[in-house]
């Protein structure tokens, strides 16, 4: 997520300020989708996918601690409270 200055009716791309980076892995597909929405108070809600592949877990939670299987292990994403994947983030974009 970035912030830009809006000058003379245009976004100044040189003024980019990086605000938020949500990590992703692209070794395996799936659960990377997200959505954004503003509420009536101007808060931005950002939902993120858990960035794991659920299709090889045979109906169980995607937890796979074997070597080379991190794309199939949600313990490091949605199962980790310190990670922004698999979450709904509320962002107050107001600043002075």
C-alpha positions in Angstrom: 0.0 0.0 0.0 1.4 3.4 -0.9 0.5 7.0 -0.4 0.9 9.6 -3.3 0.6 13.3 -3.5 -2.2 14.6 -5.8 -1.0 17.7 -7.6 -2.7 19.7 -10.4 -5.3 17.0 -10.9 -2.7 14.1 -11.2 -1.0 11.7 -8.9 2.7 12.5 -8.5 4.2 9.0 -8.9 7.6 10.3 -7.7 6.1 11.1 -4.3 5.3 7.5 -3.4 5.5 6.6 0.3 5.4 2.9 1.0 3.0 2.4 3.9 2.3 -1.3 4.1 3.7 -4.5 2.5 1.9 -7.8 2.9 4.3 -10.6 2.0 3.4 -13.2 -0.6 4.8 -16.5 -1.8 4.2 -17.6 -5.4 5.6 -21.1 -5.4 2.1 -22.6 -5.1 -1.2 -21.0 -5.9 -4.2 -20.0 -4.0 -5.7 -18.2 -1.0 -4.0 -15.0 -2.0 -7.2 -13.0 -2.7 -8.3 -10.0 -0.8 -10.7 -7.1 -0.9 -10.8 -3.5 0.2 -13.7 -1.4 1.4 -14.2 2.0 3.1 -16.7 2.4 6.0 -18.9 5.5 6.7 -16.1 6.9 9.0 -13.5 6.7 6.3 -11.7 3.7 7.7 -10.2 1.3 5.1 -10.7 -2.4 5.6 -8.3 -4.7 3.8 -8.8 -8.5 3.8 -6.0 -10.7 2.9 -5.8 -14.4 1.9 -3.8 -16.7 4.0 -1.3 -17.3 1.2 -1.4 -21.1 1.5 -2.5 -23.9 -0.8 -5.4 -25.9 0.8 -5.7 -28.6 -1.8 -3.2 -31.1 -0.5 -4.5 -31.2 3.1 -7.3 -33.7 2.5 -9.9 -31.6 4.2 -7.8 -30.8 7.3 -6.3 -27.5 8.3 -3.4 -26.6 6.0 -0.6 -27.4 8.5 2.4 -29.1 7.0 5.8 -28.8 8.8 7.8 -31.0 6.4 10.8 -29.5 4.7 9.9 -27.7 1.5 6.2 -27.6 2.3 5.8 -24.0 3.6 3.3 -23.1 0.9 1.0 -25.7 2.5 1.5 -24.5 6.1 -0.7 -21.7 7.3 1.0 -21.7 10.7 3.3 -18.9 9.4 0.5 -16.9 7.8 -3.1 -16.9 9.1 -2.0 -19.0 12.2 0.5 -16.4 13.2 -0.8 -13.3 15.0 2.3 -11.3 13.9 1.5 -11.9 10.2 -0.9 -9.8 8.1 -2.0 -12.7 5.9 -5.4 -14.3 6.5 -6.7 -11.3 8.3 -9.0 -8.3 8.1 -6.9 -5.1 8.6 -8.6 -1.8 9.7 -6.6 1.2 8.5 -7.4 4.8 9.5 -6.1 6.7 6.5 -6.7 10.1 8.2 -3.6 12.1 8.8 -2.8 15.7 9.6 
